[in-house]
Amino acid sequence: MKYLILIYRDPHTSGPGHDAHAALARDLAGGGELILAETLADPSQTKRVHAGEVVDGPVPDAGAQPAAFYLVECETLDCAVAHAARAPEAAVGRVEVRPVLCPGGLEM
């Protein structure tokens, strides 16, 4: 099953080192579980649609903002959670793991 590991950071603090994420991505890729890993642009570059209007910036007062993600394929949720716990943000911030429900794309 596919899982999204979503890394959050407070935009007013610096994030953990790049080396920890590089090692995690390398291990996931080596084990055949990594599908995709990306770092997101600074929240100040965010555009959002609110009530049909385009607005600059992230959701106000949301605190930590999405900063990066891993899309992995694991046998179990526990396995995905174990990988998420290795992200440096897990010790100081917020990391979410969500199952991907629509294999092969969106159902409309």
Chimera marker file (.cmm) of the C-alpha trace (Angstrom):
<marker_set name="trace">
<marker id="1" x="0.000" y="0.000" z="0.000" r="1" g="1" b="0" radius="0.5"/>
<marker id="2" x="1.107" y="3.561" z="-0.638" r="1" g="1" b="0" radius="0.5"/>
<marker id="3" x="1.571" y="6.058" z="2.188" r="1" g="1" b="0" radius="0.5"/>
<marker id="4" x="2.277" y="9.771" z="2.215" r="1" g="1" b="0" radius="0.5"/>
<marker id="5" x="4.744" y="10.883" z="4.876" r="1" g="1" b="0" radius="0.5"/>
<marker id="6" x="4.169" y="14.610" z="5.283" r="1" g="1" b="0" radius="0.5"/>
<marker id="7" x="6.826" y="16.682" z="7.044" r="1" g="1" b="0" radius="0.5"/>
<marker id="8" x="5.765" y="19.923" z="8.755" r="1" g="1" b="0" radius="0.5"/>
<marker id="9" x="8.021" y="22.760" z="9.926" r="1" g="1" b="0" radius="0.5"/>
<marker id="10" x="7.459" y="26.087" z="11.632" r="1" g="1" b="0" radius="0.5"/>
<marker id="11" x="8.365" y="28.603" z="8.904" r="1" g="1" b="0" radius="0.5"/>
<marker id="12" x="10.001" y="30.858" z="11.526" r="1" g="1" b="0" radius="0.5"/>
<marker id="13" x="12.626" y="28.294" z="12.538" r="1" g="1" b="0" radius="0.5"/>
<marker id="14" x="15.313" y="26.540" z="10.578" r="1" g="1" b="0" radius="0.5"/>
<marker id="15" x="14.752" y="22.904" z="9.727" r="1" g="1" b="0" radius="0.5"/>
<marker id="16" x="16.985" y="19.940" z="10.547" r="1" g="1" b="0" radius="0.5"/>
<marker id="17" x="19.952" y="19.160" z="8.353" r="1" g="1" b="0" radius="0.5"/>
<marker id="18" x="19.728" y="17.935" z="4.812" r="1" g="1" b="0" radius="0.5"/>
<marker id="19" x="21.969" y="14.933" z="5.596" r="1" g="1" b="0" radius="0.5"/>
<marker id="20" x="19.334" y="13.161" z="7.707" r="1" g="1" b="0" radius="0.5"/>
<marker id="21" x="16.750" y="13.408" z="4.932" r="1" g="1" b="0" radius="0.5"/>
<marker id="22" x="19.275" y="12.334" z="2.294" r="1" g="1" b="0" radius="0.5"/>
<marker id="23" x="20.084" y="9.231" z="4.354" r="1" g="1" b="0" radius="0.5"/>
<marker id="24" x="16.398" y="8.419" z="4.853" r="1" g="1" b="0" radius="0.5"/>
<marker id="25" x="15.651" y="8.812" z="1.132" r="1" g="1" b="0" radius="0.5"/>
<marker id="26" x="18.692" y="6.699" z="0.234" r="1" g="1" b="0" radius="0.5"/>
<marker id="27" x="17.593" y="3.922" z="2.630" r="1" g="1" b="0" radius="0.5"/>
<marker id="28" x="14.015" y="3.980" z="1.348" r="1" g="1" b="0" radius="0.5"/>
<marker id="29" x="15.216" y="3.861" z="-2.259" r="1" g="1" b="0" radius="0.5"/>
<marker id="30" x="17.643" y="1.050" z="-1.470" r="1" g="1" b="0" radius="0.5"/>
<marker id="31" x="14.826" y="-0.978" z="0.079" r="1" g="1" b="0" radius="0.5"/>
<marker id="32" x="12.578" y="-0.389" z="-2.936" r="1" g="1" b="0" radius="0.5"/>
<marker id="33" x="9.991" y="1.502" z="-0.870" r="1" g="1" b="0" radius="0.5"/>
<marker id="34" x="10.566" y="5.076" z="-2.084" r="1" g="1" b="0" radius="0.5"/>
<marker id="35" x="8.290" y="6.256" z="-4.881" r="1" g="1" b="0" radius="0.5"/>
<marker id="36" x="8.975" y="10.006" z="-4.618" r="1" g="1" b="0" radius="0.5"/>
<marker id="37" x="10.481" y="12.502" z="-2.180" r="1" g="1" b="0" radius="0.5"/>
<marker id="38" x="10.344" y="16.270" z="-2.607" r="1" g="1" b="0" radius="0.5"/>
<marker id="39" x="10.987" y="19.435" z="-0.634" r="1" g="1" b="0" radius="0.5"/>
<marker id="40" x="8.287" y="22.096" z="-0.909" r="1" g="1" b="0" radius="0.5"/>
<marker id="41" x="8.983" y="25.771" z="-1.620" r="1" g="1" b="0" radius="0.5"/>
<marker id="42" x="8.956" y="28.335" z="1.183" r="1" g="1" b="0" radius="0.5"/>
<marker id="43" x="5.389" y="28.974" z="2.448" r="1" g="1" b="0" radius="0.5"/>
<marker id="44" x="5.655" y="32.598" z="1.308" r="1" g="1" b="0" radius="0.5"/>
<marker id="45" x="5.435" y="31.299" z="-2.273" r="1" g="1" b="0" radius="0.5"/>
<marker id="46" x="2.088" y="29.614" z="-1.610" r="1" g="1" b="0" radius="0.5"/>
<marker id="47" x="-1.063" y="30.456" z="-3.548" r="1" g="1" b="0" radius="0.5"/>
<marker id="48" x="-4.367" y="29.166" z="-2.274" r="1" g="1" b="0" radius="0.5"/>
<marker id="49" x="-7.943" y="29.338" z="-3.420" r="1" g="1" b="0" radius="0.5"/>
<marker id="50" x="-10.351" y="30.512" z="-0.746" r="1" g="1" b="0" radius="0.5"/>
<marker id="51" x="-14.051" y="30.969" z="-1.491" r="1" g="1" b="0" radius="0.5"/>
<marker id="52" x="-13.281" y="31.138" z="-5.208" r="1" g="1" b="0" radius="0.5"/>
<marker id="53" x="-10.587" y="33.829" z="-4.820" r="1" g="1" b="0" radius="0.5"/>
<marker id="54" x="-6.841" y="33.350" z="-5.298" r="1" g="1" b="0" radius="0.5"/>
<marker id="55" x="-4.976" y="34.465" z="-2.168" r="1" g="1" b="0" radius="0.5"/>
<marker id="56" x="-1.224" y="34.791" z="-1.560" r="1" g="1" b="0" radius="0.5"/>
<marker id="57" x="0.393" y="32.873" z="1.274" r="1" g="1" b="0" radius="0.5"/>
<marker id="58" x="-0.357" y="29.819" z="3.371" r="1" g="1" b="0" radius="0.5"/>
<marker id="59" x="-3.358" y="29.372" z="5.638" r="1" g="1" b="0" radius="0.5"/>
<marker id="60" x="-2.972" y="32.095" z="8.289" r="1" g="1" b="0" radius="0.5"/>
<marker id="61" x="-2.215" y="31.114" z="11.873" r="1" g="1" b="0" radius="0.5"/>
<marker id="62" x="-1.692" y="27.494" z="10.876" r="1" g="1" b="0" radius="0.5"/>
<marker id="63" x="1.660" y="27.315" z="12.679" r="1" g="1" b="0" radius="0.5"/>
<marker id="64" x="3.732" y="24.541" z="11.157" r="1" g="1" b="0" radius="0.5"/>
<marker id="65" x="3.461" y="24.341" z="7.379" r="1" g="1" b="0" radius="0.5"/>
<marker id="66" x="4.021" y="21.382" z="5.021" r="1" g="1" b="0" radius="0.5"/>
<marker id="67" x="7.717" y="21.447" z="4.093" r="1" g="1" b="0" radius="0.5"/>
<marker id="68" x="8.461" y="18.117" z="2.400" r="1" g="1" b="0" radius="0.5"/>
<marker id="69" x="6.987" y="14.728" z="1.661" r="1" g="1" b="0" radius="0.5"/>
<marker id="70" x="7.856" y="11.137" z="0.910" r="1" g="1" b="0" radius="0.5"/>
<marker id="71" x="5.559" y="8.863" z="-1.054" r="1" g="1" b="0" radius="0.5"/>
<marker id="72" x="6.393" y="5.305" z="-0.064" r="1" g="1" b="0" radius="0.5"/>
<marker id="73" x="5.069" y="1.839" z="-0.696" r="1" g="1" b="0" radius="0.5"/>
<marker id="74" x="5.134" y="-0.331" z="2.420" r="1" g="1" b="0" radius="0.5"/>
<marker id="75" x="3.605" y="-3.605" z="3.505" r="1" g="1" b="0" radius="0.5"/>
<marker id="76" x="1.945" y="-2.058" z="6.572" r="1" g="1" b="0" radius="0.5"/>
<marker id="77" x="1.059" y="1.247" z="8.180" r="1" g="1" b="0" radius="0.5"/>
<marker id="78" x="3.424" y="0.376" z="11.036" r="1" g="1" b="0" radius="0.5"/>
<marker id="79" x="6.281" y="0.125" z="8.545" r="1" g="1" b="0" radius="0.5"/>
<marker id="80" x="5.461" y="3.576" z="7.102" r="1" g="1" b="0" radius="0.5"/>
<marker id="81" x="5.225" y="5.033" z="10.619" r="1" g="1" b="0" radius="0.5"/>
<marker id="82" x="8.635" y="3.572" z="11.475" r="1" g="1" b="0" radius="0.5"/>
<marker id="83" x="10.109" y="5.321" z="8.425" r="1" g="1" b="0" radius="0.5"/>
<marker id="84" x="8.362" y="8.586" z="9.382" r="1" g="1" b="0" radius="0.5"/>
<marker id="85" x="9.835" y="8.372" z="12.880" r="1" g="1" b="0" radius="0.5"/>
<marker id="86" x="13.307" y="8.558" z="11.309" r="1" g="1" b="0" radius="0.5"/>
<marker id="87" x="12.635" y="12.026" z="9.894" r="1" g="1" b="0" radius="0.5"/>
<marker id="88" x="14.449" y="14.577" z="12.070" r="1" g="1" b="0" radius="0.5"/>
<marker id="89" x="11.246" y="16.621" z="12.413" r="1" g="1" b="0" radius="0.5"/>
<marker id="90" x="9.621" y="13.716" z="14.267" r="1" g="1" b="0" radius="0.5"/>
<marker id="91" x="11.675" y="14.644" z="17.344" r="1" g="1" b="0" radius="0.5"/>
<marker id="92" x="10.954" y="18.370" z="17.257" r="1" g="1" b="0" radius="0.5"/>
<marker id="93" x="7.874" y="18.962" z="15.138" r="1" g="1" b="0" radius="0.5"/>
<marker id="94" x="5.138" y="17.165" z="13.294" r="1" g="1" b="0" radius="0.5"/>
<marker id="95" x="5.219" y="14.301" z="10.813" r="1" g="1" b="0" radius="0.5"/>
<marker id="96" x="2.024" y="12.723" z="9.478" r="1" g="1" b="0" radius="0.5"/>
<marker id="97" x="1.525" y="9.382" z="7.757" r="1" g="1" b="0" radius="0.5"/>
<marker id="98" x="-1.549" y="8.994" z="5.576" r="1" g="1" b="0" radius="0.5"/>
<marker id="99" x="-2.605" y="5.984" z="3.543" r="1" g="1" b="0" radius="0.5"/>
<marker id="100" x="-3.175" y="6.764" z="-0.141" r="1" g="1" b="0" radius="0.5"/>
<marker id="101" x="-6.700" y="5.557" z="-0.848" r="1" g="1" b="0" radius="0.5"/>
<marker id="102" x="-6.977" y="5.826" z="-4.620" r="1" g="1" b="0" radius="0.5"/>
<marker id="103" x="-4.447" y="3.493" z="-6.228" r="1" g="1" b="0" radius="0.5"/>
<marker id="104" x="-3.779" y="4.506" z="-9.790" r="1" g="1" b="0" radius="0.5"/>
<marker id="105" x="-5.288" y="7.987" z="-9.579" r="1" g="1" b="0" radius="0.5"/>
<marker id="106" x="-8.275" y="9.983" z="-8.506" r="1" g="1" b="0" radius="0.5"/>
<marker id="107" x="-11.723" y="8.531" z="-8.724" r="1" g="1" b="0" radius="0.5"/>
<marker id="108" x="-14.212" y="11.082" z="-9.945" r="1" g="1" b="0" radius="0.5"/>
<link id1="1" id2="2" r="1" g="1" b="0" radius="0.2"/>
<link id1="2" id2="3" r="1" g="1" b="0" radius="0.2"/>
<link id1="3" id2="4" r="1" g="1" b="0" radius="0.2"/>
<link id1="4" id2="5" r="1" g="1" b="0" radius="0.2"/>
<link id1="5" id2="6" r="1" g="1" b="0" radius="0.2"/>
<link id1="6" id2="7" r="1" g="1" b="0" radius="0.2"/>
<link id1="7" id2="8" r="1" g="1" b="0" radius="0.2"/>
<link id1="8" id2="9" r="1" g="1" b="0" radius="0.2"/>
<link id1="9" id2="10" r="1" g="1" b="0" radius="0.2"/>
<link id1="10" id2="11" r="1" g="1" b="0" radius="0.2"/>
<link id1="11" id2="12" r="1" g="1" b="0" radius="0.2"/>
<link id1="12" id2="13" r="1" g="1" b="0" radius="0.2"/>
<link id1="13" id2="14" r="1" g="1" b="0" radius="0.2"/>
<link id1="14" id2="15" r="1" g="1" b="0" radius="0.2"/>
<link id1="15" id2="16" r="1" g="1" b="0" radius="0.2"/>
<link id1="16" id2="17" r="1" g="1" b="0" radius="0.2"/>
<link id1="17" id2="18" r="1" g="1" b="0" radius="0.2"/>
<link id1="18" id2="19" r="1" g="1" b="0" radius="0.2"/>
<link id1="19" id2="20" r="1" g="1" b="0" radius="0.2"/>
<link id1="20" id2="21" r="1" g="1" b="0" radius="0.2"/>
<link id1="21" id2="22" r="1" g="1" b="0" radius="0.2"/>
<link id1="22" id2="23" r="1" g="1" b="0" radius="0.2"/>
<link id1="23" id2="24" r="1" g="1" b="0" radius="0.2"/>
<link id1="24" id2="25" r="1" g="1" b="0" radius="0.2"/>
<link id1="25" id2="26" r="1" g="1" b="0" radius="0.2"/>
<link id1="26" id2="27" r="1" g="1" b="0" radius="0.2"/>
<link id1="27" id2="28" r="1" g="1" b="0" radius="0.2"/>
<link id1="28" id2="29" r="1" g="1" b="0" radius="0.2"/>
<link id1="29" id2="30" r="1" g="1" b="0" radius="0.2"/>
<link id1="30" id2="31" r="1" g="1" b="0" radius="0.2"/>
<link id1="31" id2="32" r="1" g="1" b="0" radius="0.2"/>
<link id1="32" id2="33" r="1" g="1" b="0" radius="0.2"/>
<link id1="33" id2="34" r="1" g="1" b="0" radius="0.2"/>
<link id1="34" id2="35" r="1" g="1" b="0" radius="0.2"/>
<link id1="35" id2="36" r="1" g="1" b="0" radius="0.2"/>
<link id1="36" id2="37" r="1" g="1" b="0" radius="0.2"/>
<link id1="37" id2="38" r="1" g="1" b="0" radius="0.2"/>
<link id1="38" id2="39" r="1" g="1" b="0" radius="0.2"/>
<link id1="39" id2="40" r="1" g="1" b="0" radius="0.2"/>
<link id1="40" id2="41" r="1" g="1" b="0" radius="0.2"/>
<link id1="41" id2="42" r="1" g="1" b="0" radius="0.2"/>
<link id1="42" id2="43" r="1" g="1" b="0" radius="0.2"/>
<link id1="43" id2="44" r="1" g="1" b="0" radius="0.2"/>
<link id1="44" id2="45" r="1" g="1" b="0" radius="0.2"/>
<link id1="45" id2="46" r="1" g="1" b="0" radius="0.2"/>
<link id1="46" id2="47" r="1" g="1" b="0" radius="0.2"/>
<link id1="47" id2="48" r="1" g="1" b="0" radius="0.2"/>
<link id1="48" id2="49" r="1" g="1" b="0" radius="0.2"/>
<link id1="49" id2="50" r="1" g="1" b="0" radius="0.2"/>
<link id1="50" id2="51" r="1" g="1" b="0" radius="0.2"/>
<link id1="51" id2="52" r="1" g="1" b="0" radius="0.2"/>
<link id1="52" id2="53" r="1" g="1" b="0" radius="0.2"/>
<link id1="53" id2="54" r="1" g="1" b="0" radius="0.2"/>
<link id1="54" id2="55" r="1" g="1" b="0" radius="0.2"/>
<link id1="55" id2="56" r="1" g="1" b="0" radius="0.2"/>
<link id1="56" id2="57" r="1" g="1" b="0" radius="0.2"/>
<link id1="57" id2="58" r="1" g="1" b="0" radius="0.2"/>
<link id1="58" id2="59" r="1" g="1" b="0" radius="0.2"/>
<link id1="59" id2="60" r="1" g="1" b="0" radius="0.2"/>
<link id1="60" id2="61" r="1" g="1" b="0" radius="0.2"/>
<link id1="61" id2="62" r="1" g="1" b="0" radius="0.2"/>
<link id1="62" id2="63" r="1" g="1" b="0" radius="0.2"/>
<link id1="63" id2="64" r="1" g="1" b="0" radius="0.2"/>
<link id1="64" id2="65" r="1" g="1" b="0" radius="0.2"/>
<link id1="65" id2="66" r="1" g="1" b="0" radius="0.2"/>
<link id1="66" id2="67" r="1" g="1" b="0" radius="0.2"/>
<link id1="67" id2="68" r="1" g="1" b="0" radius="0.2"/>
<link id1="68" id2="69" r="1" g="1" b="0" radius="0.2"/>
<link id1="69" id2="70" r="1" g="1" b="0" radius="0.2"/>
<link id1="70" id2="71" r="1" g="1" b="0" radius="0.2"/>
<link id1="71" id2="72" r="1" g="1" b="0" radius="0.2"/>
<link id1="72" id2="73" r="1" g="1" b="0" radius="0.2"/>
<link id1="73" id2="74" r="1" g="1" b="0" radius="0.2"/>
<link id1="74" id2="75" r="1" g="1" b="0" radius="0.2"/>
<link id1="75" id2="76" r="1" g="1" b="0" radius="0.2"/>
<link id1="76" id2="77" r="1" g="1" b="0" radius="0.2"/>
<link id1="77" id2="78" r="1" g="1" b="0" radius="0.2"/>
<link id1="78" id2="79" r="1" g="1" b="0" radius="0.2"/>
<link id1="79" id2="80" r="1" g="1" b="0" radius="0.2"/>
<link id1="80" id2="81" r="1" g="1" b="0" radius="0.2"/>
<link id1="81" id2="82" r="1" g="1" b="0" radius="0.2"/>
<link id1="82" id2="83" r="1" g="1" b="0" radius="0.2"/>
<link id1="83" id2="84" r="1" g="1" b="0" radius="0.2"/>
<link id1="84" id2="85" r="1" g="1" b="0" radius="0.2"/>
<link id1="85" id2="86" r="1" g="1" b="0" radius="0.2"/>
<link id1="86" id2="87" r="1" g="1" b="0" radius="0.2"/>
<link id1="87" id2="88" r="1" g="1" b="0" radius="0.2"/>
<link id1="88" id2="89" r="1" g="1" b="0" radius="0.2"/>
<link id1="89" id2="90" r="1" g="1" b="0" radius="0.2"/>
<link id1="90" id2="91" r="1" g="1" b="0" radius="0.2"/>
<link id1="91" id2="92" r="1" g="1" b="0" radius="0.2"/>
<link id1="92" id2="93" r="1" g="1" b="0" radius="0.2"/>
<link id1="93" id2="94" r="1" g="1" b="0" radius="0.2"/>
<link id1="94" id2="95" r="1" g="1" b="0" radius="0.2"/>
<link id1="95" id2="96" r="1" g="1" b="0" radius="0.2"/>
<link id1="96" id2="97" r="1" g="1" b="0" radius="0.2"/>
<link id1="97" id2="98" r="1" g="1" b="0" radius="0.2"/>
<link id1="98" id2="99" r="1" g="1" b="0" radius="0.2"/>
<link id1="99" id2="100" r="1" g="1" b="0" radius="0.2"/>
<link id1="100" id2="101" r="1" g="1" b="0" radius="0.2"/>
<link id1="101" id2="102" r="1" g="1" b="0" radius="0.2"/>
<link id1="102" id2="103" r="1" g="1" b="0" radius="0.2"/>
<link id1="103" id2="104" r="1" g="1" b="0" radius="0.2"/>
<link id1="104" id2="105" r="1" g="1" b="0" radius="0.2"/>
<link id1="105" id2="106" r="1" g="1" b="0" radius="0.2"/>
<link id1="106" id2="107" r="1" g="1" b="0" radius="0.2"/>
<link id1="107" id2="108" r="1" g="1" b="0" radius="0.2"/>
</marker_set>
